[in-house]
């Protein structure tokens, strides 16, 4: 098929397409072919999100009345007509799966389209990425409806550029001789315990900590390491408290000692007689010297007091994170303020607006710290870009901007960060260069070609060569007799599983943080939005109910929904469900009713409406005729376009003792099952087979009971188990999907004894996708970072509790504050909270997912709705299902 691509050149607000090249900026193409137009192309030279890419490229969009501007229902060019026009699509509710704007992406150098696992508002394009929007239909996996043109077609005609300086250097493989380096370090210690400055007997504590890190990386059982650690502990006062133990510590020194403790399995809260973590978090600067009441040792708000340099801020943040403490939010923000426009991080504690010149060593360490902190994807991505561009063809990194030679220290820290961030080829090239710079005695000089070894350079090089970094370094050896480190916290709740799996306490803390849960009441429809995502909010409530780890916060959500609370746009729960209107959404009604039942509220009077009566009224007596698309078939629920929404509504009716009323919906659901045992994602069915939908349908039929339903459930579980991937994950719309793995755990837990091995593997997979902030990635592949929608499902799913049997009493809970819903009211954030991605904006059928075109992450919870849905470098640079209770 021949497709004409037209460059958008007549829009004053648009970036010229020539500004985007194969290595700079992102290009987007919109196919107006179905409306008699052509494929139009535009550019965003500094892409931030897919949504902004459309806007910066000169396109205009319109959302739906039900879901707001986040769901992209129409697209136009400049001030021209937006399509589809109102006579073709009202854009009141979510468009049908056969006729909507689907979202496709391609990475740099890739000439194959992939259905976006994220929606436009949550996808973060990289330089060289290509996006496409196509009107038509596809299924949850994006196996149909791809663009008729290729990514290379879109790239053609764009700007040109010299070869990417960030391309992976081609260098011969090489390895660092770790043992030789460790031997040299040991030989450099005085009395086998400390480093002293040349010509003096004065201990150099900083270099002694570097020796400890390197010895731990080389051989954690090295006796010398024990002597070094004991020496540092005995001199904590001298190093960390130079002004006296009654004063604030030197933050860099305290952080370095805390890291020594954490690396060697000692206690940073009792090291050398001091709680080093408290010393850090209790001494954070409230303001800089320009304030009316300046505090000594403070350059700006958010500095760890007496930190002096950017590397110290990063080290202190890492030390706090490794102690499982929550760093004050302003300390994380402060580290991001040290990032320059090009992504590099300066070693100097500059203030906003001051000259910024980054260096690779500080950038590498800062990227590690921000990556561990979570919720800082933009800053981390910029740092990655800077590092890859700073790397020379030989694999080395300069110590500072314009340096003519490679720096050992900078290359070592950059390698550590790049490996941790997944850029293994760049990291390997850096280590290979380091290996060629290792001196005959095992040590490393400071710069390329140096002949004198220096411990300051040798220490970081050992960590890089050992494949570790200060965020992960440990001397602990795996012991099969040790209890799993991810065992959920102690609780009297018998529903919580034991063994390997995600840290539920951290997960719940992520979900309930002030940065995520707006006013303690609801999740919003995207960053900066005051509009509630009611479906996502209910998903969060399900997760809290499943764990029982924060019932007060759960009550806050439930009360908001039940008592008619309004979001910043003035919308309440029933504005989302459509109860009592011609657009009543059966899936949304069922999802809300199911929550009421799970927490002991009355679904016949929840949010001011009788949701059970509304559900009964929403059962279709037959298919509707076009243009009415309210009913797919007899037994379907109105405007419930997925198996997920159908199943939620069935469970709500059954839990309300409405088995007779649920008979036709159950029969319809049973009829959608494939011979394989799987269910499709969409209603009407598209012929696909989906893990998420199969799991939720199995939960519904398990609750329904009966011989026919039991056989259907058995077939479904067999099919689900057969789809498990080698790492324990399950395939979904997002790839190796967190949502799919979590729902598979819930489904397979209907027969936990039979599927115990599969459940255990899936929970291990889920644990591998949990980030340090407690949230979860969307999938094993693709964009990293915690996502709210994926996190809600991961947390509820890992418990193994079916939505059909979920129960949580709110007796004894405390009513939560009910602040003004006015959009101007600031979000209340408890000190220490960190923001996380919303990961979803729209959930039109109550299922928890969204069309990719909505601007929300594709959460494969539903069929159609899922589619919708160190001071140092300054020196150089400066039983059967219900019998088992449905639980593991």
TIMIBA-911854 format. One record per residue (C-alpha): x, y, z. Coordinates in steps of 0.02 Angstrom, whole numbers, plus 50000, padded with zeros to 5 digits. Each point is the difference from the previous one (the first is absolute). Example, Ala and Ser with C-alpha at 12.3 -4.5 7.8 and 13.67 -1.06 7.14 Angstrom:
2
R    east   north      up
R   50615   49775   50390
R   50069   50172   49967
// end
This chain:
888
R    east   north      up
R   50000   50000   50000
R   50069   50170   49951
R   49978   50131   50134
R   50042   50183   49981
R   50079   50082   50150
R   49978   50187   50008
R   50116   50104   50107
R   49912   50125   50110
R   50086   50165   49957
R   49868   50136   50010
R   49969   50002   50188
R   50087   50138   50095
R   49986   49905   50164
R   50076   49840   49932
R   50184   49955   50005
R   50066   49985   49821
R   50017   49818   49952
R   50179   50035   49951
R   50039   50032   50183
R   49975   49815   50034
R   50132   49877   49946
R   50041   49818   50028
R   50080   50048   50165
R   49910   50159   50055
R   49818   50030   50030
R   49851   49889   49961
R   49886   49993   49847
R   49816   49959   49997
R   49888   49953   49854
R   49809   50007   49999
R   49907   49904   49864
R   49847   50098   49943
R   49970   49876   49858
R   49832   49938   50068
R   49937   50180   49989
R   50062   50035   49824
R   50165   50075   50054
R   50181   49948   50000
R   50131   49950   50127
R   50059   50160   50084
R   50166   50009   50089
R   50067   50113   50136
R   50147   50019   50121
R   50038   50041   50181
R   50184   50043   50019
R   49993   49974   50189
R   49872   49864   50030
R   49927   49976   50174
R   49843   49896   49976
R   49907   49927   49852
R   49858   50120   50035
R   50115   50150   49992
R   50082   49930   49844
R   49832   50012   49911
R   49975   50177   50061
R   50176   50061   49961
R   49988   49922   49828
R   49849   50108   49960
R   49855   49881   50031
R   49847   50037   50106
R   49900   49873   50099
R   49835   49982   50090
R   49952   49878   50136
R   49834   49923   50051
R   49871   50077   50114
R   50007   49848   50113
R   50189   49986   50015
R   50062   50175   49966
R   50139   50062   49884
R   50115   49856   50047
R   49903   49881   49888
R   50041   50054   49823
R   49840   49984   49902
R   50033   50123   49859
R   50159   50062   49915
R   50019   50148   49883
R   50134   50110   49924
R   50019   50175   50069
R   49832   50089   49994
R   49931   49880   49872
R   49865   49869   50019
R   50024   49866   50130
R   49955   49821   49956
R   49890   49903   50020
R   49871   50139   49985
R   49855   50010   50124
R   49877   49923   49877
R   50109   49843   49998
R   50053   49992   50184
R   49921   50097   50142
R   50154   49980   50113
R   49884   49987   50150
R   50061   49826   50047
R   50151   49897   49950
R   49997   49962   49814
R   49977   49820   49944
R   50150   49885   49975
R   49964   49998   49814
R   50014   50188   49976
R   50121   50098   50109
R   50172   50081   49991
R   50126   49864   50040
R   50178   50044   50052
R   50157   49919   49927
R   50184   50027   50038
R   50173   49957   49933
R   50168   50021   50085
R   50153   50075   49915
R   50059   49888   49859
R   49846   49889   50011
R   49893   49980   49843
R   49857   49904   50080
R   49849   50074   50088
R   49953   49948   50176
R   49832   50036   50079
R   50043   50119   50141
R   49995   49924   50174
R   49980   50178   50063
R   49877   50132   49950
R   50057   50167   49936
R   50001   50088   50167
R   50109   49869   50083
R   50114   49952   49857
R   50165   50094   50004
R   50075   50003   49825
R   50189   49996   49981
R   50105   50089   49871
R   49978   49908   49835
R   49832   49923   50044
R   49856   49995   49876
R   49815   50001   50046
R   49847   49968   49892
R   49812   50021   50024
R   49882   49897   49892
R   49810   50003   49999
R   49914   49832   49993
R   50000   49846   50109
R   50118   49878   50081
R   49999   49873   50139
R   50086   50007   50168
R   50164   49934   49933
R   50006   50118   49853
R   50007   49855   49878
R   49887   50090   49877
R   49978   50179   49944
R   50183   50044   49985
R   50049   50155   49898
R   50011   49969   49813
R   50166   50091   49997
R   50163   49958   50088
R   50099   50097   50130
R   50134   50028   49868
R   49867   50080   49890
R   49967   50123   50139
R   50184   50032   50029
R   50032   50032   49815
R   50020   50182   49960
R   50049   50052   50175
R   50159   50087   50049
R   50171   49923   49986
R   50134   49991   50130
R   50172   49934   50022
R   50012   49827   50078
R   49929   49995   50176
R   50138   50037   50125
R   49903   49892   50119
R   50008   49846   49891
R   50080   49852   50084
R   50189   50004   49980
R   50076   49853   49909
R   50144   49942   50109
R   50079   49832   50033
R   49934   49908   50151
R   50103   50011   50158
R   49985   49961   50183
R   50073   50082   50154
R   50112   49890   50107
R   49898   50020   50160
R   50114   49891   50106
R   50155   50097   49950
R   49913   50166   50037
R   49943   49938   50171
R   50176   49941   50039
R   50070   50171   49955
R   49870   50086   50110
R   50042   49886   50146
R   50184   50039   49979
R   49962   50186   50005
R   49920   49989   50173
R   50102   50049   50152
R   49992   49862   50130
R   49874   49916   49886
R   49860   50113   50061
R   50012   50178   49934
R   50062   50113   49862
R   50118   50141   50049
R   50051   50153   49903
R   50174   50000   49922
R   50136   50055   50120
R   49884   50000   50150
R   49917   49881   50119
R   49833   50091   49990
R   49858   49882   49948
R   49913   50041   49838
R   49826   49943   50046
R   49923   50031   49829
R   50126   49888   49914
R   49983   49872   50137
R   49813   49986   49961
R   50046   49981   49816
R   50115   49857   50049
R   49857   49919   50097
R   49883   50008   49851
R   50129   49927   49883
R   50049   49858   50118
R   49815   49959   50023
R   49976   49991   49812
R   50155   49893   49977
R   49976   49878   50143
R   49874   50029   50137
R   50084   49872   50112
R   50169   50087   49992
R   50069   50016   50178
R   50073   50168   49955
R   49826   50068   49969
R   49953   49960   50179
R   50150   50097   50066
R   49960   50149   49890
R   49819   50001   50054
R   50046   49987   50183
R   50122   50145   49981
R   49867   50110   49921
R   49873   49957   50134
R   50126   50043   50135
R   50033   50170   49919
R   49822   50049   49957
R   50010   50150   50116
R   50158   50065   49917
R   49937   49979   49822
R   49813   50033   50006
R   49991   50121   50146
R   50149   50117   49981
R   49905   50141   50089
R   49950   49890   50145
R   49876   49861   50027
R   49869   50125   50060
R   50002   50085   49830
R   49932   49950   49830
R   50114   49875   49914
R   50099   50027   49843
R   49870   49926   49883
R   50124   49929   49875
R   50101   49915   50136
R   49843   49933   50086
R   49936   49935   49834
R   50163   49913   49957
R   50006   49915   50171
R   49816   49950   49987
R   50034   49922   49831
R   50148   49904   50073
R   49882   49933   50133
R   49865   49955   49873
R   50123   49917   49882
R   50075   49893   50138
R   49835   49951   50085
R   50032   50113   50149
R   49868   50118   50067
R   50012   50180   49938
R   49885   50051   50143
R   50131   49939   50125
R   50170   50024   49921
R   50139   50066   50109
R   49869   50041   50130
R   49897   50110   49883
R   49837   49989   49905
R   50070   50062   49836
R   49833   49993   49909
R   49914   50109   50129
R   50150   50116   49993
R   49966   50023   49814
R   49810   50013   49993
R   49988   50107   50156
R   50121   50128   49930
R   49928   50056   49834
R   50016   50183   49957
R   49839   50100   50007
R   50075   50144   49903
R   50161   50071   49930
R   50109   50146   50058
R   49886   50127   49914
R   49860   49966   50123
R   49967   50110   50150
R   50062   49866   50117
R   50142   49908   49912
R   50063   49835   50066
R   50187   49961   49994
R   50042   49863   49877
R   49853   50036   49885
R   50011   50058   49820
R   49816   49977   49959
R   49842   49919   50062
R   50012   49810   49991
R   50188   49987   50026
R   50055   49870   50124
R   50086   50118   50122
R   50188   50022   49977
R   49994   49898   49840
R   50114   50121   49903
R   49994   49914   49828
R   49876   49916   49884
R   50077   49828   50022
R   49968   50012   50187
R   49817   50038   49971
R   49986   49845   49890
R   50095   49890   50123
R   49890   50058   50144
R   49844   49963   49899
R   50065   49826   49959
R   50044   49966   50182
R   49825   50048   50058
R   49917   49896   49865
R   50107   49848   50038
R   49945   50012   50183
R   49819   49980   49942
R   49964   50176   50062
R   49900   50127   49902
R   50110   50148   49953
R   49922   50172   50022
R   49925   50046   49832
R   50096   50164   49993
R   50166   49905   50003
R   49954   49909   49840
R   49939   50160   49919
R   50161   50086   50050
R   50104   49870   49909
R   49897   50027   49843
R   50036   50187   50013
R   50183   49961   49970
R   49959   49931   49827
R   50046   50109   49853
R   49897   50022   49843
R   50104   49869   49908
R   49965   49870   50135
R   50169   50008   50085
R   50008   50027   50188
R   50121   50127   50071
R   50111   49959   50147
R   49977   50176   50069
R   49848   50034   50110
R   49933   50135   49885
R   49841   50094   50030
R   49863   50015   49868
R   50057   50115   49860
R   50186   49985   50035
R   50123   49936   49870
R   49983   49813   49979
R   50136   49888   49929
R   49978   49815   50029
R   50130   49864   50009
R   49980   49813   49968
R   50055   49943   50173
R   49871   50104   50094
R   49869   49962   49869
R   50028   49813   50018
R   49982   50002   50188
R   49852   50118   49996
R   49912   49892   49870
R   50024   49849   50112
R   49924   50092   50148
R   49852   50070   49903
R   49968   49831   49920
R   49993   49921   50172
R   49888   50138   50067
R   49870   49966   49865
R   49882   50122   49920
R   50141   50096   49915
R   49990   49922   49828
R   50024   50163   49906
R   50158   50049   50094
R   50071   49825   49986
R   49962   49993   49814
R   50089   50166   49973
R   50150   49937   50098
R   50007   49843   49894
R   49997   50103   49841
R   50139   50112   50065
R   50108   49853   50050
R   49981   49910   49835
R   50043   50157   49903
R   50149   50036   50113
R   50076   49828   49969
R   50143   49996   49877
R   50020   49875   49859
R   50129   49908   50105
R   49875   49979   50142
R   50075   50129   50117
R   49919   50150   50083
R   50084   50169   50028
R   50019   50066   50176
R   49925   50168   49952
R   49930   50090   49849
R   50134   50016   49867
R   50127   49886   50086
R   50117   49930   49868
R   50025   49832   50085
R   49894   49870   50087
R   49978   50000   50188
R   50007   49837   50098
R   49884   50063   50135
R   49872   50074   49879
R   50001   49845   49890
R   49977   49886   50149
R   49850   50094   50070
R   49922   50021   49829
R   50019   49813   49969
R   49917   49959   50165
R   49850   50111   49961
R   49979   49944   49820
R   50000   49818   50050
R   49871   50031   50136
R   49891   50093   49875
R   50007   49861   49871
R   50128   50073   49879
R   50111   49847   50012
R   50091   50025   49836
R   50058   50174   50049
R   50049   49936   50172
R   50098   49856   49925
R   50093   50119   49885
R   50047   50107   50150
R   50062   49851   50100
R   50099   49941   49850
R   50089   50168   49993
R   50033   49992   50187
R   50076   49828   49981
R   50128   50070   49878
R   50045   50137   50125
R   50033   49881   50145
R   50181   50013   50055
R   50120   49857   50024
R   49981   49997   50189
R   49810   49991   49987
R   49956   50180   50039
R   49938   50141   49889
R   50065   50175   49971
R   49888   50152   50001
R   50004   50035   49814
R   50028   49912   49835
R   50181   49951   49982
R   50045   50033   50183
R   50139   49895   50074
R   49973   50029   50186
R   49858   49904   50081
R   49874   50091   50110
R   49875   49922   50117
R   49873   50135   49958
R   49990   49934   49821
R   50028   49816   50038
R   49852   49983   50118
R   49862   50050   49878
R   50084   49903   49860
R   49989   49840   50103
R   49812   50024   50024
R   49978   50030   49815
R   50102   49846   49956
R   49905   49895   50126
R   49835   50049   49919
R   49930   50085   50153
R   49974   50175   50070
R   49970   50089   50165
R   49813   49970   49989
R   50018   49810   49991
R   50170   49956   50073
R   49990   49876   50143
R   50105   49867   50083
R   49847   49896   50040
R   49999   49828   49919
R   49835   49920   49950
R   49950   49867   50126
R   49857   49883   49958
R   49960   49986   50185
R   49978   50188   50019
R   49821   50065   50000
R   49957   50093   49839
R   50041   50184   50007
R   49837   50042   49914
R   49886   49914   50124
R   49853   50114   50037
R   50006   50088   50168
R   49939   49915   50156
R   49811   50013   50015
R   49857   49913   50082
R   49912   49991   49833
R   49993   49817   49942
R   49964   50051   49820
R   50177   50059   49967
R   50115   49875   49915
R   50172   49952   50062
R   50159   49962   49907
R   50081   50088   49853
R   49900   50143   49931
R   49985   50189   49998
R   50020   50106   50156
R   49818   50039   50033
R   50036   50126   50136
R   50105   50105   49881
R   49871   49976   49864
R   49860   50064   50110
R   50108   50147   50054
R   50021   50044   49816
R   49814   49990   49966
R   49954   50107   50150
R   50135   50132   49986
R   49938   50178   49992
R   50085   50020   49833
R   49891   49863   49925
R   49836   49997   50097
R   49931   50176   49976
R   49935   50071   50163
R   49999   49821   50064
R   49844   49968   49896
R   50032   49958   49818
R   50126   49978   49860
R   50000   50126   49862
R   49988   49987   49812
R   50182   50046   49972
R   50142   50112   50059
R   49935   50171   50048
R   49819   49949   49978
R   49864   50032   50128
R   49882   49878   49915
R   49975   49835   50092
R   50032   49834   49915
R   49861   49908   50090
R   50043   49831   49926
R   50181   50013   50056
R   49942   50063   50170
R   49894   49845   50024
R   50146   49891   49944
R   50102   50082   50138
R   49863   49965   50125
R   49995   49817   49947
R   50188   49990   50031
R   49987   50078   50173
R   49856   49886   50042
R   50097   49847   49945
R   50149   50040   50113
R   49916   50082   50149
R   50159   50100   50029
R   49920   50172   50003
R   49815   49989   50037
R   49988   50183   50049
R   50055   50054   49826
R   49882   49871   49925
R   49858   50079   50097
R   50049   50171   49934
R   49977   49937   49821
R   49840   49908   50039
R   49922   50148   50091
R   50045   50115   49856
R   49912   49885   49877
R   49853   49956   50111
R   49960   50173   50066
R   49997   50092   49835
R   50174   50075   50009
R   50047   50103   49848
R   50165   50015   49911
R   50081   50163   49944
R   49888   50001   49846
R   49842   49982   50105
R   49968   49820   49951
R   49940   49864   50119
R   49994   49811   49987
R   49834   49993   49910
R   50060   50121   49867
R   50121   49860   49957
R   49880   49853   50011
R   49859   50089   49909
R   49876   49921   50120
R   49824   50063   49962
R   50046   50071   49830
R   49986   49937   49822
R   50186   49966   50006
R   50002   49883   50150
R   50162   49900   49991
R   49971   49825   50068
R   50184   49964   50030
R   50026   50161   50098
R   49844   49970   50103
R   50055   49822   50037
R   50174   50054   50049
R   49934   50130   50123
R   49871   49879   50072
R   50132   49866   50022
R   50107   50119   50103
R   49851   50042   50110
R   49970   49815   50030
R   50183   49965   50037
R   50010   50132   50139
R   49830   49970   50078
R   49907   50148   49926
R   49826   49985   49925
R   50010   49989   49809
R   49815   50047   49995
R   50044   50169   50071
R   50177   50041   49948
R   50045   50170   49933
R   49817   50046   50017
R   49939   49867   49879
R   49933   49822   50002
R   50138   49919   49900
R   49923   49826   50005
R   49837   50062   49924
R   50101   50095   49871
R   50097   49842   49957
R   49842   49900   49976
R   49930   50136   49889
R   50160   50002   49897
R   49988   49818   49945
R   49968   49999   49813
R   49851   49906   49931
R   50081   49991   49829
R   50125   50088   49888
R   49969   50183   49962
R   49989   50064   49823
R   50120   50129   49927
R   50035   50138   50035
R   49952   49947   50177
R   50147   49899   50067
R   49940   49977   50178
R   49970   49812   49991
R   50116   49871   49924
R   49882   49852   50024
R   49868   49925   50112
R   50073   49983   50174
R   50134   50132   49974
R   49996   50156   50108
R   49971   50170   49923
R   50157   50087   49941
R   50110   49863   50073
R   50117   49961   49854
R   50115   49874   50083
R   50001   49830   50084
R   50077   50087   50149
R   49854   50118   50024
R   49875   49859   49970
R   50083   49895   50134
R   50007   50140   50129
R   49815   50035   49979
R   49957   49815   50017
R   50098   49987   50162
R   49912   50154   50068
R   49829   49926   49962
R   50044   49831   50073
R   50067   50077   50160
R   49835   50093   50016
R   49907   49833   49991
R   49936   50041   49826
R   50039   49832   49920
R   49839   49997   49899
R   50031   50174   49933
R   50179   49949   49958
R   49947   49843   49906
R   50002   50075   49825
R   50165   50094   50028
R   50078   49838   50064
R   49936   49904   49849
R   50069   50132   49883
R   50169   49998   50087
R   50008   49810   49990
R   49963   50009   49814
R   50149   50113   49969
R   50126   49870   50059
R   50109   49925   49864
R   50024   49813   49983
R   50177   50026   50066
R   49928   50059   50166
R   50048   50182   49972
R   49889   50153   49986
R   50020   50143   49878
R   50027   50176   50060
R   49864   50093   49907
R   49811   49995   49985
R   49951   49966   49863
R   50142   49874   49994
R   50144   50028   49879
R   50066   49822   50009
R   50151   50038   50108
R   50044   49909   50161
R   50048   50101   50152
R   50074   49949   50169
R   49922   50145   50093
R   49825   49970   49934
R   50013   49813   50026
R   50051   50024   50181
R   49859   50121   50040
R   49871   49893   49911
R   50060   49850   50100
R   49974   50098   50161
R   49822   50044   49948
R   49953   49822   49953
R   50084   49930   50154
R   49885   50110   50103
R   49850   49946   49897
R   50036   49816   50030
R   49917   49850   49922
R   50066   49857   49896
R   50009   50097   49837
R   50086   50149   50079
R   50123   49890   50093
R   50052   49913   49839
R   50023   50168   49916
R   50108   50060   50144
R   50108   49843   49993
R   50031   50023   49814
R   50039   50183   50027
R   50129   49967   50135
R   50084   49867   49895
R   50014   50123   49857
R   50067   50139   50111
R   50133   49886   50075
R   50055   49953   49825
R   50032   50182   49955
R   50128   50030   50137
R   50167   50064   49937
R   50169   49930   50059
R   50029   50144   50122
R   49830   49975   50080
R   49912   50141   49909
R   49852   49992   49882
R   49971   50080   49831
R   49884   50149   49990
R   49970   50155   49896
R   50155   50080   50076
R   50113   49851   49967
R   50059   49898   50148
R   49868   50085   50103
R   49984   50040   50185
R   49811   50011   49985
R   49990   49831   49915
R   50114   49915   50127
R   49899   50072   50144
R   49834   49946   49928
R   50072   49830   49960
R   50045   49981   50184
R   49822   50043   50048
R   49929   49879   49874
R   50117   49856   50038
R   49971   50026   50186
R   49823   49937   49972
R   50088   49831   50005
R   50155   50049   50097
R   50055   49824   50043
R   50000   49944   49818
R   50092   50153   49935
R   50116   50040   50146
R   50160   49994   49892
R   49928   50119   49870
R   49937   50118   50134
R   50170   50004   50086
R   50089   50039   49837
R   49877   50137   49957
R   50020   50082   50170
R   50189   49995   49981
R   49979   50087   49831
R   49890   50133   50080
R   50133   50029   50133
R   50128   50027   49863
R   49892   50139   49927
R   49980   50096   50163
R   50101   50160   50013
R   50081   50078   50152
R   49854   50119   50024
R   49884   49849   50020
R   49915   50019   49832
R   50009   49884   49851
R   50051   50010   49817
R   49868   49969   49867
R   50100   49860   49924
R   50171   49919   49996
R   50035   50086   49835
R   49988   50181   49948
R   49984   50158   50101
R   50053   49980   50180
R   49929   50083   50154
R   49860   49975   50122
R   49825   50005   49929
R   49845   50019   50107
R   49883   49889   49901
R   50125   49858   49989
R   50040   50023   50184
R   49819   49984   50056
R   49980   49837   49907
R   50170   49932   50053
R   49960   50031   50182
R   49825   49927   49998
R   50048   49858   49884
R   50150   49939   50099
R   49886   49963   50148
R   49909   49872   49893
R   49830   50057   50062
R   49861   49992   49870
R   49894   50154   49973
R   49854   49884   50028
R   50049   49964   50181
R   50094   50158   50048
R   49945   50065   50171
R   50068   50134   50114
R   49911   50071   50152
R   50016   50186   50031
R   49944   49982   50180
R   50115   50098   50115
R   50068   50110   49861
R   50013   50187   50014
R   49905   50120   49888
R   50125   50093   49893
R   50005   50189   49973
R   49892   50061   49857
R   50090   50150   49926
R   49925   50114   49871
R   49991   49923   49826
R   50040   50167   49922
R   50134   49976   49868
R   50099   50142   50075
R   50019   49909   50164
R   50177   49931   50009
R   50027   49814   50014
R   50047   49953   50177
R   50167   49911   49998
R   50072   49927   50159
R   50186   50037   50015
R   50093   49854   49926
R   49869   49959   49868
R   50061   49987   49823
R   49897   50014   49845
R   49963   49855   49888
R   49929   49986   49826
R   49813   49988   49987
R   50019   49873   49865
R   49824   50020   49944
R   49868   50127   49969
R   49843   49920   49936
R   49898   49851   50053
R   49834   50013   49915
R   49930   49832   50045
R   50068   49983   50175
R   50128   49874   49951
R   50160   50090   50039
R   50075   50024   49829
R   49996   50124   49860
R   50016   50016   49811
R   50174   50050   49953
R   49928   50154   49917
R   49932   50061   50165
R   50167   50060   50059
R   49999   49860   50129
R   50107   49847   50017
R   49929   49845   49921
R   49958   49900   50154
R   49958   49828   49941
R   49875   49980   50140
R   49863   50014   49873
R   49969   49960   49822
R   49939   50155   49913
R   50025   50110   50150
R   50177   49937   50014
R   50025   50058   49824
R   49919   50163   50051
R   50073   50000   50154
R   51907   50455   50859
R   50091   50146   50053
R   50152   49914   49925
R   49998   50052   49820
R   50003   50184   50043
R   50182   49967   50037
R   50024   49960   49817
R   49857   50087   49910
R   49936   50096   50144
R   47839   47638   50348
R   49850   50034   49872
R   49968   50180   49962
R   49877   50062   50130
R   50054   49868   50125
R   50166   50090   50000
R   49914   50166   50017
R   50072   50057   49834
R   50161   50042   50087
R   50180   49941   49995
// end
